[in-house]
Amino acid sequence: MELLEEREQLKHAMESRPVIDMARGVLIAGLACQPEEAWEILVTVSQHANIKLRDVAEAITSAATGKPMPEVLQEHLAAAVRSWQADRA
């Protein structure tokens, strides 16, 4: 039973990784930040919005292609970016 759960978790992680990497790329390109900084922004938004990281990443990649991002995510993303910018100053 434990092996099946682990298998499902690994499968889910493998399916989630590409969209998370794409969202990191969007942030890197849009903010001129480092990959680690993009990761931290994604994690911060996910934690503060209480939304799964994959869902945050999907919203960011969709927004990059013109689909509106949910307002709650826009607010959390803006706050995370402001915090990141303040840390850089």
N, CA, C and O atoms as a CHARMM CRD file, in Angstrom:
* protein
*
  356
    1    1 MET  N      0.82400  -1.18900   0.00000 PROA 1      0.00000
    2    1 MET  CA     0.00000   0.00000   0.00000 PROA 1      0.00000
    3    1 MET  C      0.86800   1.25300   0.00000 PROA 1      0.00000
    4    1 MET  O      0.60200   2.19400  -0.74800 PROA 1      0.00000
    5    2 GLU  N      1.89500   1.26800   0.82800 PROA 2      0.00000
    6    2 GLU  CA     2.78600   2.41300   0.91500 PROA 2      0.00000
    7    2 GLU  C      3.50700   2.64400  -0.41400 PROA 2      0.00000
    8    2 GLU  O      3.70700   3.78800  -0.82300 PROA 2      0.00000
    9    3 LEU  N      3.89300   1.57300  -1.07600 PROA 3      0.00000
   10    3 LEU  CA     4.57100   1.67000  -2.35800 PROA 3      0.00000
   11    3 LEU  C      3.65800   2.29400  -3.42100 PROA 3      0.00000
   12    3 LEU  O      4.11600   3.08200  -4.24800 PROA 3      0.00000
   13    4 LEU  N      2.38500   1.94700  -3.39800 PROA 4      0.00000
   14    4 LEU  CA     1.43100   2.52700  -4.34400 PROA 4      0.00000
   15    4 LEU  C      1.26300   4.02800  -4.10400 PROA 4      0.00000
   16    4 LEU  O      1.18000   4.79900  -5.06000 PROA 4      0.00000
   17    5 GLU  N      1.21300   4.44000  -2.86600 PROA 5      0.00000
   18    5 GLU  CA     1.09800   5.86200  -2.54600 PROA 5      0.00000
   19    5 GLU  C      2.33000   6.61500  -3.03200 PROA 5      0.00000
   20    5 GLU  O      2.22100   7.69500  -3.61200 PROA 5      0.00000
   21    6 GLU  N      3.49200   6.04000  -2.79100 PROA 6      0.00000
   22    6 GLU  CA     4.72700   6.67800  -3.21900 PROA 6      0.00000
   23    6 GLU  C      4.76900   6.79300  -4.73800 PROA 6      0.00000
   24    6 GLU  O      5.19900   7.81000  -5.28100 PROA 6      0.00000
   25    7 ARG  N      4.32600   5.76100  -5.40500 PROA 7      0.00000
   26    7 ARG  CA     4.28200   5.76400  -6.87300 PROA 7      0.00000
   27    7 ARG  C      3.37400   6.87600  -7.37500 PROA 7      0.00000
   28    7 ARG  O      3.73300   7.58900  -8.31200 PROA 7      0.00000
   29    8 GLU  N      2.21800   7.03200  -6.77400 PROA 8      0.00000
   30    8 GLU  CA     1.27500   8.08300  -7.17700 PROA 8      0.00000
   31    8 GLU  C      1.85000   9.47400  -6.91300 PROA 8      0.00000
   32    8 GLU  O      1.67500  10.38700  -7.72100 PROA 8      0.00000
   33    9 GLN  N      2.53200   9.62900  -5.78800 PROA 9      0.00000
   34    9 GLN  CA     3.15200  10.91800  -5.47600 PROA 9      0.00000
   35    9 GLN  C      4.23400  11.26900  -6.49600 PROA 9      0.00000
   36    9 GLN  O      4.32700  12.41400  -6.93800 PROA 9      0.00000
   37   10 LEU  N      5.03800  10.29500  -6.86400 PROA 10     0.00000
   38   10 LEU  CA     6.08300  10.52400  -7.85500 PROA 10     0.00000
   39   10 LEU  C      5.47700  10.84000  -9.22300 PROA 10     0.00000
   40   10 LEU  O      5.97300  11.70900  -9.93900 PROA 10     0.00000
   41   11 LYS  N      4.42700  10.14900  -9.57400 PROA 11     0.00000
   42   11 LYS  CA     3.74600  10.40900 -10.84500 PROA 11     0.00000
   43   11 LYS  C      3.20400  11.83200 -10.87400 PROA 11     0.00000
   44   11 LYS  O      3.36000  12.54000 -11.86800 PROA 11     0.00000
   45   12 HSD  N      2.57600  12.24200  -9.80000 PROA 12     0.00000
   46   12 HSD  CA     2.02600  13.58900  -9.71400 PROA 12     0.00000
   47   12 HSD  C      3.14000  14.62900  -9.79500 PROA 12     0.00000
   48   12 HSD  O      2.98700  15.65100 -10.46400 PROA 12     0.00000
   49   13 ALA  N      4.24600  14.37700  -9.12600 PROA 13     0.00000
   50   13 ALA  CA     5.37900  15.30100  -9.15100 PROA 13     0.00000
   51   13 ALA  C      5.93800  15.43300 -10.56700 PROA 13     0.00000
   52   13 ALA  O      6.27500  16.53400 -11.00100 PROA 13     0.00000
   53   14 MET  N      6.03400  14.33300 -11.27400 PROA 14     0.00000
   54   14 MET  CA     6.54800  14.36700 -12.64000 PROA 14     0.00000
   55   14 MET  C      5.60800  15.12300 -13.56900 PROA 14     0.00000
   56   14 MET  O      6.06100  15.77900 -14.50700 PROA 14     0.00000
   57   15 GLU  N      4.31900  15.03800 -13.32200 PROA 15     0.00000
   58   15 GLU  CA     3.34800  15.75600 -14.13700 PROA 15     0.00000
   59   15 GLU  C      3.32400  17.24700 -13.80200 PROA 15     0.00000
   60   15 GLU  O      3.06600  18.07300 -14.67800 PROA 15     0.00000
   61   16 SER  N      3.58900  17.59300 -12.55300 PROA 16     0.00000
   62   16 SER  CA     3.55600  18.97300 -12.10400 PROA 16     0.00000
   63   16 SER  C      4.80800  19.74600 -12.48700 PROA 16     0.00000
   64   16 SER  O      4.74600  20.95400 -12.71500 PROA 16     0.00000
   65   17 ARG  N      5.90900  19.08300 -12.55600 PROA 17     0.00000
   66   17 ARG  CA     7.20500  19.76200 -12.74100 PROA 17     0.00000
   67   17 ARG  C      7.27700  20.64400 -13.98200 PROA 17     0.00000
   68   17 ARG  O      7.76400  21.77100 -13.88300 PROA 17     0.00000
   69   18 PRO  N      6.81200  20.18500 -15.14900 PROA 18     0.00000
   70   18 PRO  CA     6.92400  21.04600 -16.33500 PROA 18     0.00000
   71   18 PRO  C      6.18800  22.38500 -16.19700 PROA 18     0.00000
   72   18 PRO  O      6.71600  23.42400 -16.59300 PROA 18     0.00000
   73   19 VAL  N      4.99100  22.36600 -15.64600 PROA 19     0.00000
   74   19 VAL  CA     4.24700  23.61900 -15.52000 PROA 19     0.00000
   75   19 VAL  C      4.89700  24.53400 -14.48700 PROA 19     0.00000
   76   19 VAL  O      4.87600  25.75500 -14.63700 PROA 19     0.00000
   77   20 ILE  N      5.46600  23.95800 -13.45500 PROA 20     0.00000
   78   20 ILE  CA     6.16900  24.75800 -12.45000 PROA 20     0.00000
   79   20 ILE  C      7.42000  25.37900 -13.07400 PROA 20     0.00000
   80   20 ILE  O      7.72300  26.54700 -12.83000 PROA 20     0.00000
   81   21 ASP  N      8.13800  24.60600 -13.87000 PROA 21     0.00000
   82   21 ASP  CA     9.32600  25.13400 -14.53600 PROA 21     0.00000
   83   21 ASP  C      8.95900  26.23200 -15.53600 PROA 21     0.00000
   84   21 ASP  O      9.68800  27.21400 -15.66900 PROA 21     0.00000
   85   22 MET  N      7.84200  26.07400 -16.23200 PROA 22     0.00000
   86   22 MET  CA     7.39200  27.12000 -17.16000 PROA 22     0.00000
   87   22 MET  C      7.04800  28.40500 -16.40900 PROA 22     0.00000
   88   22 MET  O      7.38800  29.49900 -16.85800 PROA 22     0.00000
   89   23 ALA  N      6.37800  28.27100 -15.27600 PROA 23     0.00000
   90   23 ALA  CA     6.03400  29.45200 -14.48100 PROA 23     0.00000
   91   23 ALA  C      7.29000  30.13900 -13.97200 PROA 23     0.00000
   92   23 ALA  O      7.36000  31.36700 -13.94700 PROA 23     0.00000
   93   24 ARG  N      8.26900  29.36600 -13.57200 PROA 24     0.00000
   94   24 ARG  CA     9.54800  29.95900 -13.15800 PROA 24     0.00000
   95   24 ARG  C     10.15500  30.73000 -14.31900 PROA 24     0.00000
   96   24 ARG  O     10.68300  31.82700 -14.13300 PROA 24     0.00000
   97   25 GLY  N     10.08200  30.16700 -15.50100 PROA 25     0.00000
   98   25 GLY  CA    10.60100  30.85300 -16.68600 PROA 25     0.00000
   99   25 GLY  C      9.87500  32.15800 -16.96000 PROA 25     0.00000
  100   25 GLY  O     10.50200  33.15400 -17.32200 PROA 25     0.00000
  101   26 VAL  N      8.57200  32.16100 -16.79300 PROA 26     0.00000
  102   26 VAL  CA     7.79200  33.38500 -16.97400 PROA 26     0.00000
  103   26 VAL  C      8.25300  34.45100 -15.98500 PROA 26     0.00000
  104   26 VAL  O      8.44300  35.61100 -16.35100 PROA 26     0.00000
  105   27 LEU  N      8.43000  34.04900 -14.73100 PROA 27     0.00000
  106   27 LEU  CA     8.87100  35.00400 -13.71400 PROA 27     0.00000
  107   27 LEU  C     10.29900  35.47800 -13.98300 PROA 27     0.00000
  108   27 LEU  O     10.59700  36.66200 -13.82700 PROA 27     0.00000
  109   28 ILE  N     11.17200  34.57700 -14.38100 PROA 28     0.00000
  110   28 ILE  CA    12.55700  34.94100 -14.68100 PROA 28     0.00000
  111   28 ILE  C     12.58900  35.97500 -15.81100 PROA 28     0.00000
  112   28 ILE  O     13.29100  36.98200 -15.72700 PROA 28     0.00000
  113   29 ALA  N     11.82500  35.70900 -16.85500 PROA 29     0.00000
  114   29 ALA  CA    11.80000  36.62400 -17.99500 PROA 29     0.00000
  115   29 ALA  C     11.13000  37.95100 -17.64200 PROA 29     0.00000
  116   29 ALA  O     11.60400  39.01700 -18.03500 PROA 29     0.00000
  117   30 GLY  N     10.04600  37.88100 -16.91400 PROA 30     0.00000
  118   30 GLY  CA     9.29400  39.09200 -16.60200 PROA 30     0.00000
  119   30 GLY  C      9.91900  39.97200 -15.54100 PROA 30     0.00000
  120   30 GLY  O      9.76700  41.19300 -15.57100 PROA 30     0.00000
  121   31 LEU  N     10.62200  39.35700 -14.60400 PROA 31     0.00000
  122   31 LEU  CA    11.17900  40.11700 -13.48700 PROA 31     0.00000
  123   31 LEU  C     12.69200  40.24800 -13.53800 PROA 31     0.00000
  124   31 LEU  O     13.28200  40.96200 -12.72700 PROA 31     0.00000
  125   32 ALA  N     13.31700  39.57000 -14.47800 PROA 32     0.00000
  126   32 ALA  CA    14.77800  39.52500 -14.55400 PROA 32     0.00000
  127   32 ALA  C     15.35200  39.04500 -13.22300 PROA 32     0.00000
  128   32 ALA  O     16.28900  39.63100 -12.68100 PROA 32     0.00000
  129   33 CYS  N     14.76300  37.96300 -12.71200 PROA 33     0.00000
  130   33 CYS  CA    15.22900  37.39600 -11.44800 PROA 33     0.00000
  131   33 CYS  C     15.96400  36.09000 -11.72000 PROA 33     0.00000
  132   33 CYS  O     15.96300  35.57600 -12.83900 PROA 33     0.00000
  133   34 GLN  N     16.57600  35.57800 -10.69200 PROA 34     0.00000
  134   34 GLN  CA    17.28800  34.30700 -10.77100 PROA 34     0.00000
  135   34 GLN  C     16.29000  33.15000 -10.59100 PROA 34     0.00000
  136   34 GLN  O     15.21700  33.34400 -10.02100 PROA 34     0.00000
  137   35 PRO  N     16.64200  31.95400 -11.07300 PROA 35     0.00000
  138   35 PRO  CA    15.74400  30.80800 -10.92200 PROA 35     0.00000
  139   35 PRO  C     15.34100  30.53700  -9.46300 PROA 35     0.00000
  140   35 PRO  O     14.18800  30.20000  -9.18900 PROA 35     0.00000
  141   36 GLU  N     16.27900  30.68200  -8.54400 PROA 36     0.00000
  142   36 GLU  CA    15.96300  30.44500  -7.13000 PROA 36     0.00000
  143   36 GLU  C     14.96700  31.48700  -6.61500 PROA 36     0.00000
  144   36 GLU  O     14.09200  31.17700  -5.80600 PROA 36     0.00000
  145   37 GLU  N     15.11300  32.72300  -7.09500 PROA 37     0.00000
  146   37 GLU  CA    14.19500  33.78200  -6.67600 PROA 37     0.00000
  147   37 GLU  C     12.79500  33.53000  -7.22900 PROA 37     0.00000
  148   37 GLU  O     11.80100  33.75200  -6.53800 PROA 37     0.00000
  149   38 ALA  N     12.72100  33.06800  -8.47100 PROA 38     0.00000
  150   38 ALA  CA    11.42300  32.73700  -9.06200 PROA 38     0.00000
  151   38 ALA  C     10.74800  31.61700  -8.26500 PROA 38     0.00000
  152   38 ALA  O      9.54100  31.65000  -8.02400 PROA 38     0.00000
  153   39 TRP  N     11.54500  30.63000  -7.86300 PROA 39     0.00000
  154   39 TRP  CA    11.01800  29.53300  -7.04800 PROA 39     0.00000
  155   39 TRP  C     10.45200  30.06800  -5.73800 PROA 39     0.00000
  156   39 TRP  O      9.35200  29.69300  -5.33100 PROA 39     0.00000
  157   40 GLU  N     11.20400  30.94200  -5.07900 PROA 40     0.00000
  158   40 GLU  CA    10.75100  31.50600  -3.80400 PROA 40     0.00000
  159   40 GLU  C      9.46300  32.30900  -3.96900 PROA 40     0.00000
  160   40 GLU  O      8.58800  32.26200  -3.10500 PROA 40     0.00000
  161   41 ILE  N      9.34600  33.03500  -5.05900 PROA 41     0.00000
  162   41 ILE  CA     8.12300  33.79800  -5.31900 PROA 41     0.00000
  163   41 ILE  C      6.94700  32.83600  -5.47700 PROA 41     0.00000
  164   41 ILE  O      5.88400  33.05200  -4.89400 PROA 41     0.00000
  165   42 LEU  N      7.13400  31.78700  -6.25600 PROA 42     0.00000
  166   42 LEU  CA     6.06000  30.79400  -6.43700 PROA 42     0.00000
  167   42 LEU  C      5.64300  30.17100  -5.10400 PROA 42     0.00000
  168   42 LEU  O      4.45400  30.05200  -4.80900 PROA 42     0.00000
  169   43 VAL  N      6.62400  29.77900  -4.31300 PROA 43     0.00000
  170   43 VAL  CA     6.32900  29.14600  -3.02400 PROA 43     0.00000
  171   43 VAL  C      5.61100  30.12400  -2.10200 PROA 43     0.00000
  172   43 VAL  O      4.66200  29.74800  -1.41500 PROA 43     0.00000
  173   44 THR  N      6.05500  31.36700  -2.08300 PROA 44     0.00000
  174   44 THR  CA     5.42600  32.38100  -1.23300 PROA 44     0.00000
  175   44 THR  C      3.96500  32.58300  -1.62400 PROA 44     0.00000
  176   44 THR  O      3.08900  32.62300  -0.76000 PROA 44     0.00000
  177   45 VAL  N      3.70800  32.70800  -2.90400 PROA 45     0.00000
  178   45 VAL  CA     2.32400  32.88100  -3.37000 PROA 45     0.00000
  179   45 VAL  C      1.48500  31.67100  -2.97800 PROA 45     0.00000
  180   45 VAL  O      0.36900  31.81700  -2.47900 PROA 45     0.00000
  181   46 SER  N      2.01900  30.48600  -3.20200 PROA 46     0.00000
  182   46 SER  CA     1.30100  29.25600  -2.87600 PROA 46     0.00000
  183   46 SER  C      0.95000  29.19000  -1.39700 PROA 46     0.00000
  184   46 SER  O     -0.18100  28.87100  -1.03100 PROA 46     0.00000
  185   47 GLN  N      1.92300  29.49300  -0.55600 PROA 47     0.00000
  186   47 GLN  CA     1.69700  29.40800   0.89100 PROA 47     0.00000
  187   47 GLN  C      0.72700  30.48200   1.37400 PROA 47     0.00000
  188   47 GLN  O     -0.18000  30.19000   2.15300 PROA 47     0.00000
  189   48 HSD  N      0.90700  31.71600   0.92200 PROA 48     0.00000
  190   48 HSD  CA     0.06200  32.81100   1.40500 PROA 48     0.00000
  191   48 HSD  C     -1.36200  32.73400   0.86900 PROA 48     0.00000
  192   48 HSD  O     -2.31000  33.12900   1.54900 PROA 48     0.00000
  193   49 ALA  N     -1.51000  32.22400  -0.35500 PROA 49     0.00000
  194   49 ALA  CA    -2.85300  32.08400  -0.93600 PROA 49     0.00000
  195   49 ALA  C     -3.49600  30.76100  -0.55200 PROA 49     0.00000
  196   49 ALA  O     -4.68500  30.55000  -0.79200 PROA 49     0.00000
  197   50 ASN  N     -2.70700  29.86400   0.04900 PROA 50     0.00000
  198   50 ASN  CA    -3.17300  28.52700   0.40700 PROA 50     0.00000
  199   50 ASN  C     -3.70600  27.78800  -0.82900 PROA 50     0.00000
  200   50 ASN  O     -4.77700  27.18200  -0.81300 PROA 50     0.00000
  201   51 ILE  N     -2.91300  27.86900  -1.88600 PROA 51     0.00000
  202   51 ILE  CA    -3.24200  27.23300  -3.16200 PROA 51     0.00000
  203   51 ILE  C     -2.04700  26.38200  -3.55800 PROA 51     0.00000
  204   51 ILE  O     -0.90300  26.80300  -3.38900 PROA 51     0.00000
  205   52 LYS  N     -2.29800  25.20200  -4.07600 PROA 52     0.00000
  206   52 LYS  CA    -1.21300  24.29800  -4.46200 PROA 52     0.00000
  207   52 LYS  C     -0.26700  24.97500  -5.44300 PROA 52     0.00000
  208   52 LYS  O     -0.68400  25.74700  -6.30700 PROA 52     0.00000
  209   53 LEU  N      1.00300  24.67000  -5.29000 PROA 53     0.00000
  210   53 LEU  CA     2.03900  25.26100  -6.12800 PROA 53     0.00000
  211   53 LEU  C      1.74900  25.04200  -7.61000 PROA 53     0.00000
  212   53 LEU  O      1.91000  25.95700  -8.41800 PROA 53     0.00000
  213   54 ARG  N      1.32600  23.84600  -7.96400 PROA 54     0.00000
  214   54 ARG  CA     1.00800  23.56100  -9.37100 PROA 54     0.00000
  215   54 ARG  C     -0.09900  24.47100  -9.88300 PROA 54     0.00000
  216   54 ARG  O     -0.03600  24.93200 -11.02200 PROA 54     0.00000
  217   55 ASP  N     -1.11000  24.73800  -9.06500 PROA 55     0.00000
  218   55 ASP  CA    -2.21600  25.60400  -9.48400 PROA 55     0.00000
  219   55 ASP  C     -1.75800  27.04600  -9.65500 PROA 55     0.00000
  220   55 ASP  O     -2.20500  27.74200 -10.56700 PROA 55     0.00000
  221   56 VAL  N     -0.86800  27.49000  -8.78100 PROA 56     0.00000
  222   56 VAL  CA    -0.29000  28.83200  -8.92300 PROA 56     0.00000
  223   56 VAL  C      0.49100  28.89500 -10.23400 PROA 56     0.00000
  224   56 VAL  O      0.35400  29.84600 -11.00300 PROA 56     0.00000
  225   57 ALA  N      1.30200  27.88400 -10.47700 PROA 57     0.00000
  226   57 ALA  CA     2.11300  27.84200 -11.69400 PROA 57     0.00000
  227   57 ALA  C      1.23200  27.83600 -12.93800 PROA 57     0.00000
  228   57 ALA  O      1.53300  28.52500 -13.91300 PROA 57     0.00000
  229   58 GLU  N      0.15500  27.06900 -12.91400 PROA 58     0.00000
  230   58 GLU  CA    -0.75800  27.03200 -14.06000 PROA 58     0.00000
  231   58 GLU  C     -1.37800  28.40100 -14.30500 PROA 58     0.00000
  232   58 GLU  O     -1.51200  28.82100 -15.45400 PROA 58     0.00000
  233   59 ALA  N     -1.75500  29.09800 -13.24500 PROA 59     0.00000
  234   59 ALA  CA    -2.34800  30.43000 -13.38500 PROA 59     0.00000
  235   59 ALA  C     -1.34200  31.41000 -13.98000 PROA 59     0.00000
  236   59 ALA  O     -1.70100  32.23800 -14.81800 PROA 59     0.00000
  237   60 ILE  N     -0.09000  31.32100 -13.55500 PROA 60     0.00000
  238   60 ILE  CA     0.94400  32.23100 -14.07600 PROA 60     0.00000
  239   60 ILE  C      1.22200  31.94400 -15.54800 PROA 60     0.00000
  240   60 ILE  O      1.33400  32.87300 -16.34800 PROA 60     0.00000
  241   61 THR  N      1.33200  30.68200 -15.91100 PROA 61     0.00000
  242   61 THR  CA     1.60200  30.36300 -17.31600 PROA 61     0.00000
  243   61 THR  C      0.40300  30.70900 -18.19400 PROA 61     0.00000
  244   61 THR  O      0.57500  31.14700 -19.33200 PROA 61     0.00000
  245   62 SER  N     -0.79300  30.51800 -17.68400 PROA 62     0.00000
  246   62 SER  CA    -1.98700  30.89900 -18.45100 PROA 62     0.00000
  247   62 SER  C     -2.06300  32.40300 -18.63200 PROA 62     0.00000
  248   62 SER  O     -2.43600  32.88700 -19.70100 PROA 62     0.00000
  249   63 ALA  N     -1.71000  33.14500 -17.58800 PROA 63     0.00000
  250   63 ALA  CA    -1.73000  34.61000 -17.67200 PROA 63     0.00000
  251   63 ALA  C     -0.72200  35.10100 -18.70700 PROA 63     0.00000
  252   63 ALA  O     -0.94600  36.11300 -19.37100 PROA 63     0.00000
  253   64 ALA  N      0.38000  34.38300 -18.83900 PROA 64     0.00000
  254   64 ALA  CA     1.39700  34.77300 -19.81800 PROA 64     0.00000
  255   64 ALA  C      0.88100  34.63500 -21.24900 PROA 64     0.00000
  256   64 ALA  O      1.41300  35.25900 -22.16700 PROA 64     0.00000
  257   65 THR  N     -0.14700  33.82300 -21.43600 PROA 65     0.00000
  258   65 THR  CA    -0.72800  33.64900 -22.76700 PROA 65     0.00000
  259   65 THR  C     -2.04700  34.39900 -22.91900 PROA 65     0.00000
  260   65 THR  O     -2.77400  34.20100 -23.89200 PROA 65     0.00000
  261   66 GLY  N     -2.35000  35.26400 -21.94800 PROA 66     0.00000
  262   66 GLY  CA    -3.50700  36.14000 -22.08100 PROA 66     0.00000
  263   66 GLY  C     -4.73200  35.77800 -21.26700 PROA 66     0.00000
  264   66 GLY  O     -5.70000  36.53800 -21.25100 PROA 66     0.00000
  265   67 LYS  N     -4.71900  34.65000 -20.59400 PROA 67     0.00000
  266   67 LYS  CA    -5.87500  34.26400 -19.77300 PROA 67     0.00000
  267   67 LYS  C     -5.80900  35.02600 -18.44800 PROA 67     0.00000
  268   67 LYS  O     -4.75600  35.06700 -17.81200 PROA 67     0.00000
  269   68 PRO  N     -6.92500  35.63100 -18.02700 PROA 68     0.00000
  270   68 PRO  CA    -6.90400  36.39100 -16.77000 PROA 68     0.00000
  271   68 PRO  C     -6.57200  35.50200 -15.56500 PROA 68     0.00000
  272   68 PRO  O     -7.03500  34.36700 -15.45700 PROA 68     0.00000
  273   69 MET  N     -5.76300  36.05400 -14.67600 PROA 69     0.00000
  274   69 MET  CA    -5.40100  35.35100 -13.45200 PROA 69     0.00000
  275   69 MET  C     -6.44300  35.69400 -12.38900 PROA 69     0.00000
  276   69 MET  O     -6.87500  36.84300 -12.29800 PROA 69     0.00000
  277   70 PRO  N     -6.84600  34.72300 -11.59300 PROA 70     0.00000
  278   70 PRO  CA    -7.78800  35.02800 -10.51100 PROA 70     0.00000
  279   70 PRO  C     -7.25600  36.17000  -9.63400 PROA 70     0.00000
  280   70 PRO  O     -6.06200  36.24500  -9.34500 PROA 70     0.00000
  281   71 GLU  N     -8.16100  37.04400  -9.22500 PROA 71     0.00000
  282   71 GLU  CA    -7.76900  38.24100  -8.48800 PROA 71     0.00000
  283   71 GLU  C     -6.98500  37.92200  -7.22400 PROA 71     0.00000
  284   71 GLU  O     -6.01900  38.61100  -6.89700 PROA 71     0.00000
  285   72 VAL  N     -7.39800  36.87900  -6.51300 PROA 72     0.00000
  286   72 VAL  CA    -6.69700  36.53400  -5.27600 PROA 72     0.00000
  287   72 VAL  C     -5.23300  36.18700  -5.56100 PROA 72     0.00000
  288   72 VAL  O     -4.34400  36.53400  -4.78300 PROA 72     0.00000
  289   73 LEU  N     -4.99400  35.50600  -6.67100 PROA 73     0.00000
  290   73 LEU  CA    -3.61000  35.17800  -7.02400 PROA 73     0.00000
  291   73 LEU  C     -2.85500  36.41200  -7.48800 PROA 73     0.00000
  292   73 LEU  O     -1.66500  36.55400  -7.20400 PROA 73     0.00000
  293   74 GLN  N     -3.52700  37.30100  -8.19500 PROA 74     0.00000
  294   74 GLN  CA    -2.88300  38.55100  -8.61000 PROA 74     0.00000
  295   74 GLN  C     -2.39300  39.31700  -7.39100 PROA 74     0.00000
  296   74 GLN  O     -1.27400  39.82900  -7.37600 PROA 74     0.00000
  297   75 GLU  N     -3.23400  39.39200  -6.37600 PROA 75     0.00000
  298   75 GLU  CA    -2.88100  40.12400  -5.15400 PROA 75     0.00000
  299   75 GLU  C     -1.69200  39.47500  -4.44600 PROA 75     0.00000
  300   75 GLU  O     -0.76000  40.16300  -4.02900 PROA 75     0.00000
  301   76 HSD  N     -1.72700  38.16600  -4.31500 PROA 76     0.00000
  302   76 HSD  CA    -0.62800  37.47400  -3.63700 PROA 76     0.00000
  303   76 HSD  C      0.66100  37.52900  -4.45400 PROA 76     0.00000
  304   76 HSD  O      1.74800  37.65900  -3.89200 PROA 76     0.00000
  305   77 LEU  N      0.54300  37.43200  -5.76800 PROA 77     0.00000
  306   77 LEU  CA     1.72700  37.53200  -6.62000 PROA 77     0.00000
  307   77 LEU  C      2.32800  38.93000  -6.52900 PROA 77     0.00000
  308   77 LEU  O      3.54400  39.08200  -6.41900 PROA 77     0.00000
  309   78 ALA  N      1.48000  39.94200  -6.57600 PROA 78     0.00000
  310   78 ALA  CA     1.97500  41.31800  -6.46400 PROA 78     0.00000
  311   78 ALA  C      2.68500  41.53200  -5.12600 PROA 78     0.00000
  312   78 ALA  O      3.73700  42.17000  -5.08000 PROA 78     0.00000
  313   79 ALA  N      2.12500  41.01100  -4.05000 PROA 79     0.00000
  314   79 ALA  CA     2.74200  41.15200  -2.72900 PROA 79     0.00000
  315   79 ALA  C      4.08800  40.42200  -2.67500 PROA 79     0.00000
  316   79 ALA  O      5.05500  40.94200  -2.11900 PROA 79     0.00000
  317   80 ALA  N      4.14800  39.22400  -3.25100 PROA 80     0.00000
  318   80 ALA  CA     5.39700  38.45500  -3.25300 PROA 80     0.00000
  319   80 ALA  C      6.46700  39.16500  -4.07600 PROA 80     0.00000
  320   80 ALA  O      7.64000  39.16700  -3.70100 PROA 80     0.00000
  321   81 VAL  N      6.07000  39.76400  -5.19000 PROA 81     0.00000
  322   81 VAL  CA     7.02100  40.48100  -6.02100 PROA 81     0.00000
  323   81 VAL  C      7.51100  41.73500  -5.29600 PROA 81     0.00000
  324   81 VAL  O      8.70300  42.04100  -5.32900 PROA 81     0.00000
  325   82 ARG  N      6.60200  42.46000  -4.64300 PROA 82     0.00000
  326   82 ARG  CA     7.01900  43.64400  -3.87000 PROA 82     0.00000
  327   82 ARG  C      8.01600  43.25500  -2.78300 PROA 82     0.00000
  328   82 ARG  O      9.00900  43.95100  -2.57400 PROA 82     0.00000
  329   83 SER  N      7.75900  42.16200  -2.10200 PROA 83     0.00000
  330   83 SER  CA     8.66300  41.68700  -1.06100 PROA 83     0.00000
  331   83 SER  C     10.01600  41.31900  -1.63600 PROA 83     0.00000
  332   83 SER  O     11.05000  41.65100  -1.05600 PROA 83     0.00000
  333   84 TRP  N     10.01700  40.63500  -2.77100 PROA 84     0.00000
  334   84 TRP  CA    11.25800  40.26300  -3.43700 PROA 84     0.00000
  335   84 TRP  C     12.03700  41.51700  -3.84500 PROA 84     0.00000
  336   84 TRP  O     13.25100  41.58800  -3.65600 PROA 84     0.00000
  337   85 GLN  N     11.33100  42.50000  -4.40300 PROA 85     0.00000
  338   85 GLN  CA    11.99100  43.74000  -4.81700 PROA 85     0.00000
  339   85 GLN  C     12.56800  44.48500  -3.62300 PROA 85     0.00000
  340   85 GLN  O     13.65800  45.05100  -3.71500 PROA 85     0.00000
  341   86 ALA  N     11.85800  44.49200  -2.51600 PROA 86     0.00000
  342   86 ALA  CA    12.34300  45.16300  -1.31400 PROA 86     0.00000
  343   86 ALA  C     13.59400  44.48000  -0.78100 PROA 86     0.00000
  344   86 ALA  O     14.50300  45.14900  -0.28900 PROA 86     0.00000
  345   87 ASP  N     13.64800  43.17300  -0.87200 PROA 87     0.00000
  346   87 ASP  CA    14.82200  42.41600  -0.42300 PROA 87     0.00000
  347   87 ASP  C     16.04800  42.69900  -1.29500 PROA 87     0.00000
  348   87 ASP  O     17.18500  42.62600  -0.83000 PROA 87     0.00000
  349   88 ARG  N     15.79700  43.02200  -2.55800 PROA 88     0.00000
  350   88 ARG  CA    16.90600  43.29300  -3.48400 PROA 88     0.00000
  351   88 ARG  C     17.48800  44.68000  -3.28100 PROA 88     0.00000
  352   88 ARG  O     18.64600  44.93100  -3.61600 PROA 88     0.00000
  353   89 ALA  N     16.68600  45.57800  -2.73300 PROA 89     0.00000
  354   89 ALA  CA    17.11400  46.98700  -2.60100 PROA 89     0.00000
  355   89 ALA  C     18.10600  47.17300  -1.47200 PROA 89     0.00000
  356   89 ALA  O     18.56300  48.28900  -1.22900 PROA 89     0.00000
